[in-house]
Amino acid sequence: MPNTHYSAAAERHMQAAHAHEAAAASHNMNDHLGAHEQSMLAMEHAREAHRLSEEEAKVAKVSKELETR
């Protein structure tokens, strides 16, 4: 299970980075609406990555606590 969450979080981080790059490219082409949409998408991906990372941290903490019992 940890690998699944880790992979999902890593994938969301990569998607966020790609959306940021697309936003910058759109901005450079004076497509400010497109840049804004891409920035919002990047934020959504980053938030999801953060959520998945926090979930994984909680699972790891519980797992570690169970191992020490």
DSSP file (Angstrom, degrees, kcal/mol; ACC not computed):
  #  RESIDUE AA STRUCTURE BP1 BP2  ACC     N-H-->O    O-->H-N    N-H-->O    O-->H-N    TCO  KAPPA ALPHA  PHI   PSI    X-CA   Y-CA   Z-CA
    1    1 A M     >        0   0    0      0, 0.0     4,-2.0     0, 0.0     3,-0.4   0.000 360.0 360.0 360.0 -41.5    0.0    0.0    0.0
    2    2 A P  H  >  +     0   0    0      0, 0.0     4,-2.9     0, 0.0     5,-0.2   0.904 360.0  53.1 -57.1 -40.8    2.7    2.6    0.8
    3    3 A N  H  > S+     0   0    0      1,-0.2     4,-2.7     2,-0.2     5,-0.2   0.868 106.7  53.5 -62.6 -35.0    4.1    2.3   -2.8
    4    4 A T  H  > S+     0   0    0     -3,-0.4     4,-2.3     2,-0.2    -1,-0.2   0.947 113.3  41.0 -64.6 -48.8    0.7    2.9   -4.2
    5    5 A H  H  X S+     0   0    0     -4,-2.0     4,-2.8     2,-0.2     5,-0.2   0.916 115.8  50.8 -66.0 -42.3    0.2    6.2   -2.3
    6    6 A Y  H  X S+     0   0    0     -4,-2.9     4,-2.8    -5,-0.2    -2,-0.2   0.933 112.1  47.0 -60.6 -45.9    3.8    7.2   -2.8
    7    7 A S  H  X S+     0   0    0     -4,-2.7     4,-2.4    -5,-0.2    -1,-0.2   0.896 112.6  49.6 -63.0 -40.4    3.5    6.6   -6.6
    8    8 A A  H  X S+     0   0    0     -4,-2.3     4,-2.2     2,-0.2    -2,-0.2   0.915 112.6  47.0 -65.4 -42.5    0.2    8.5   -6.7
    9    9 A A  H  X S+     0   0    0     -4,-2.8     4,-2.2     2,-0.2    -2,-0.2   0.924 112.8  49.2 -65.2 -43.6    1.7   11.5   -4.8
   10   10 A A  H  X S+     0   0    0     -4,-2.8     4,-2.1    -5,-0.2    -2,-0.2   0.904 110.3  51.2 -62.4 -41.0    4.8   11.5   -7.0
   11   11 A E  H  X S+     0   0    0     -4,-2.4     4,-2.4     1,-0.2    -1,-0.2   0.908 109.1  50.3 -62.9 -42.3    2.6   11.4  -10.1
   12   12 A R  H  X S+     0   0    0     -4,-2.2     4,-2.4     2,-0.2    -1,-0.2   0.886 108.8  52.4 -64.3 -38.0    0.5   14.3   -8.9
   13   13 A H  H  X S+     0   0    0     -4,-2.2     4,-2.3     2,-0.2    -1,-0.2   0.909 110.3  48.3 -62.9 -40.7    3.7   16.3   -8.2
   14   14 A M  H  X S+     0   0    0     -4,-2.1     4,-2.4     2,-0.2    -2,-0.2   0.902 110.9  50.3 -65.8 -40.3    4.9   15.6  -11.8
   15   15 A Q  H  X S+     0   0    0     -4,-2.4     4,-2.4     2,-0.2    -2,-0.2   0.889 109.7  51.3 -64.5 -38.7    1.5   16.6  -13.2
   16   16 A A  H  X S+     0   0    0     -4,-2.4     4,-2.2     2,-0.2    -2,-0.2   0.925 109.8  49.5 -63.2 -44.1    1.6   19.9  -11.2
   17   17 A A  H  X S+     0   0    0     -4,-2.3     4,-2.2     1,-0.2    -2,-0.2   0.912 111.1  49.4 -61.7 -42.5    5.1   20.6  -12.5
   18   18 A H  H  X S+     0   0    0     -4,-2.4     4,-2.5     1,-0.2    -1,-0.2   0.913 110.0  50.7 -63.2 -42.4    3.9   20.0  -16.1
   19   19 A A  H  X S+     0   0    0     -4,-2.4     4,-2.3     1,-0.2    -1,-0.2   0.872 108.8  52.4 -64.7 -35.8    0.9   22.3  -15.6
   20   20 A H  H  X S+     0   0    0     -4,-2.2     4,-2.4     2,-0.2    -1,-0.2   0.915 109.9  48.5 -64.2 -42.5    3.2   25.0  -14.3
   21   21 A E  H  X S+     0   0    0     -4,-2.2     4,-2.2     1,-0.2    -2,-0.2   0.906 111.8  49.1 -63.7 -40.8    5.4   24.7  -17.3
   22   22 A A  H  X S+     0   0    0     -4,-2.5     4,-2.5     2,-0.2    -2,-0.2   0.885 109.8  52.4 -65.4 -38.2    2.3   24.8  -19.6
   23   23 A A  H  X S+     0   0    0     -4,-2.3     4,-2.5     2,-0.2    -2,-0.2   0.918 109.2  49.0 -64.0 -42.7    1.1   27.9  -17.7
   24   24 A A  H  X S+     0   0    0     -4,-2.4     4,-2.4     2,-0.2    -2,-0.2   0.911 111.4  49.5 -63.2 -41.7    4.4   29.6  -18.2
   25   25 A A  H  X S+     0   0    0     -4,-2.2     4,-1.1     2,-0.2    -2,-0.2   0.914 111.8  48.5 -63.7 -42.4    4.4   28.8  -21.9
   26   26 A S  H  <>S+     0   0    0     -4,-2.5     5,-2.9     1,-0.2     3,-0.4   0.908 110.8  50.9 -63.5 -41.1    0.8   30.1  -22.3
   27   27 A H  H ><5S+     0   0    0     -4,-2.5     3,-1.9     1,-0.2    -2,-0.2   0.907 106.4  54.4 -63.7 -41.1    1.8   33.3  -20.4
   28   28 A N  H 3<5S+     0   0    0     -4,-2.4    -1,-0.2     1,-0.3    -2,-0.2   0.764 107.2  51.4 -64.2 -24.0    4.7   33.8  -22.7
   29   29 A M  T 3<5S-     0   0    0     -4,-1.1    -1,-0.3    -3,-0.4    -2,-0.2   0.212 120.7-111.2 -95.6  14.9    2.3   33.6  -25.7
   30   30 A N  T < 5S+     0   0    0     -3,-1.9     2,-1.2     1,-0.2    -3,-0.2   0.723  76.0 136.9  62.0  24.5    0.1   36.3  -24.0
   31   31 A D     >< +     0   0    0     -5,-2.9     4,-2.4     1,-0.2    -1,-0.2  -0.688  20.4 165.5 -96.9  78.3   -2.6   33.7  -23.4
   32   32 A H  H  > S+     0   0    0     -2,-1.2     4,-2.2     1,-0.2    -1,-0.2   0.832  71.0  52.6 -70.2 -32.9   -3.4   34.9  -19.9
   33   33 A L  H  > S+     0   0    0      2,-0.2     4,-2.4    -3,-0.2    -1,-0.2   0.940 111.9  46.0 -66.4 -46.2   -6.6   33.0  -19.6
   34   34 A G  H  > S+     0   0    0      1,-0.2     4,-2.4     2,-0.2    -2,-0.2   0.897 112.0  52.0 -61.4 -40.4   -5.0   29.7  -20.6
   35   35 A A  H  X S+     0   0    0     -4,-2.4     4,-2.3     2,-0.2    -1,-0.2   0.904 109.5  49.8 -62.4 -41.4   -2.1   30.5  -18.2
   36   36 A H  H  X S+     0   0    0     -4,-2.2     4,-2.3     2,-0.2    -2,-0.2   0.924 110.7  49.2 -64.1 -44.3   -4.6   31.0  -15.4
   37   37 A E  H  X S+     0   0    0     -4,-2.4     4,-2.1     1,-0.2    -2,-0.2   0.907 112.3  48.2 -61.7 -42.1   -6.4   27.8  -16.1
   38   38 A Q  H  X S+     0   0    0     -4,-2.4     4,-2.4     2,-0.2    -1,-0.2   0.879 110.3  52.1 -66.9 -37.0   -3.1   25.8  -16.2
   39   39 A S  H  X S+     0   0    0     -4,-2.3     4,-2.2     2,-0.2    -2,-0.2   0.899 109.1  49.8 -64.6 -40.0   -2.1   27.5  -12.9
   40   40 A M  H  X S+     0   0    0     -4,-2.3     4,-2.1     2,-0.2    -2,-0.2   0.899 110.4  50.2 -65.4 -39.8   -5.3   26.4  -11.3
   41   41 A L  H  X S+     0   0    0     -4,-2.1     4,-2.4     2,-0.2    -2,-0.2   0.907 108.9  52.4 -63.1 -41.9   -4.8   22.9  -12.6
   42   42 A A  H  X S+     0   0    0     -4,-2.4     4,-2.5     1,-0.2    -2,-0.2   0.909 108.6  50.7 -60.5 -42.0   -1.3   22.9  -11.2
   43   43 A M  H  X S+     0   0    0     -4,-2.2     4,-2.6     2,-0.2    -1,-0.2   0.904 108.9  51.1 -63.9 -41.3   -2.7   24.0   -7.8
   44   44 A E  H  X S+     0   0    0     -4,-2.1     4,-2.2     2,-0.2    -2,-0.2   0.927 112.1  46.6 -60.9 -45.2   -5.3   21.2   -7.8
   45   45 A H  H  X S+     0   0    0     -4,-2.4     4,-2.5     1,-0.2    -2,-0.2   0.905 112.2  50.6 -64.2 -41.3   -2.6   18.6   -8.6
   46   46 A A  H  X S+     0   0    0     -4,-2.5     4,-2.3     2,-0.2    -2,-0.2   0.908 110.4  49.3 -64.9 -41.3   -0.3   20.0   -5.9
   47   47 A R  H  X S+     0   0    0     -4,-2.6     4,-2.4     2,-0.2    -1,-0.2   0.906 111.8  48.6 -63.5 -41.4   -3.1   19.9   -3.3
   48   48 A E  H  X S+     0   0    0     -4,-2.2     4,-2.6     2,-0.2    -2,-0.2   0.900 110.6  51.2 -65.9 -40.3   -3.9   16.3   -4.2
   49   49 A A  H  X S+     0   0    0     -4,-2.5     4,-2.3     2,-0.2    -2,-0.2   0.910 110.6  49.4 -62.3 -41.7   -0.2   15.3   -4.0
   50   50 A H  H  X S+     0   0    0     -4,-2.3     4,-2.5     2,-0.2    -2,-0.2   0.921 110.6  49.9 -63.1 -44.5    0.0   16.9   -0.6
   51   51 A R  H  X S+     0   0    0     -4,-2.4     4,-2.3     1,-0.2    -2,-0.2   0.927 112.1  47.2 -60.7 -45.9   -3.1   15.1    0.6
   52   52 A L  H  X S+     0   0    0     -4,-2.6     4,-2.3     1,-0.2    -1,-0.2   0.879 111.3  51.6 -64.7 -38.1   -1.7   11.8   -0.6
   53   53 A S  H  X S+     0   0    0     -4,-2.3     4,-2.2     2,-0.2    -1,-0.2   0.903 109.7  49.2 -65.6 -41.1    1.6   12.4    1.0
   54   54 A E  H  X S+     0   0    0     -4,-2.5     4,-2.2     2,-0.2    -2,-0.2   0.908 109.9  51.7 -65.0 -40.7   -0.1   13.2    4.3
   55   55 A E  H  X S+     0   0    0     -4,-2.3     4,-2.4     1,-0.2    -2,-0.2   0.928 110.3  48.9 -59.2 -45.0   -2.1   10.0    4.1
   56   56 A E  H  X S+     0   0    0     -4,-2.3     4,-2.6     1,-0.2    -1,-0.2   0.887 108.7  53.0 -64.0 -38.8    1.0    8.0    3.5
   57   57 A A  H  X S+     0   0    0     -4,-2.2     4,-2.3     2,-0.2    -1,-0.2   0.900 109.7  48.8 -63.3 -40.2    2.8    9.7    6.4
   58   58 A K  H  X S+     0   0    0     -4,-2.2     4,-2.5     2,-0.2     5,-0.2   0.918 111.8  48.6 -65.0 -43.5   -0.1    8.7    8.7
   59   59 A V  H  X S+     0   0    0     -4,-2.4     4,-2.5     1,-0.2    -2,-0.2   0.914 112.4  49.0 -62.7 -42.9   -0.1    5.1    7.4
   60   60 A A  H  X S+     0   0    0     -4,-2.6     4,-2.4     2,-0.2    -1,-0.2   0.891 110.6  50.8 -64.8 -39.6    3.7    5.0    8.0
   61   61 A K  H  X S+     0   0    0     -4,-2.3     4,-2.4     2,-0.2    -2,-0.2   0.936 112.4  45.4 -64.4 -46.7    3.4    6.4   11.5
   62   62 A V  H  X S+     0   0    0     -4,-2.5     4,-2.3     1,-0.2    -2,-0.2   0.911 113.0  51.2 -62.6 -42.3    0.7    3.8   12.5
   63   63 A S  H  X S+     0   0    0     -4,-2.5     4,-1.8     1,-0.2    -1,-0.2   0.909 110.7  48.2 -61.5 -42.8    2.7    1.0   10.9
   64   64 A K  H  X S+     0   0    0     -4,-2.4     4,-1.5     1,-0.2    -1,-0.2   0.904 110.6  51.5 -65.1 -41.3    5.8    2.1   12.8
   65   65 A E  H  < S+     0   0    0     -4,-2.4     4,-0.4     1,-0.2    -2,-0.2   0.887 109.8  49.9 -62.9 -39.4    3.8    2.2   16.1
   66   66 A L  H >< S+     0   0    0     -4,-2.3     3,-0.8     1,-0.2    -1,-0.2   0.853 107.7  54.2 -68.5 -33.8    2.5   -1.3   15.5
   67   67 A E  H 3< S+     0   0    0     -4,-1.8    -1,-0.2     1,-0.2    -2,-0.2   0.836 104.5  54.4 -68.0 -32.3    5.9   -2.6   14.9
   68   68 A T  T 3<        0   0    0     -4,-1.5    -1,-0.2     1,-0.2    -2,-0.2   0.548 360.0 360.0 -81.7  -5.8    7.2   -1.2   18.2
   69   69 A R    <         0   0    0     -3,-0.8    -1,-0.2    -4,-0.4    -2,-0.1   0.467 360.0 360.0 -80.9 360.0    4.5   -3.0   20.2
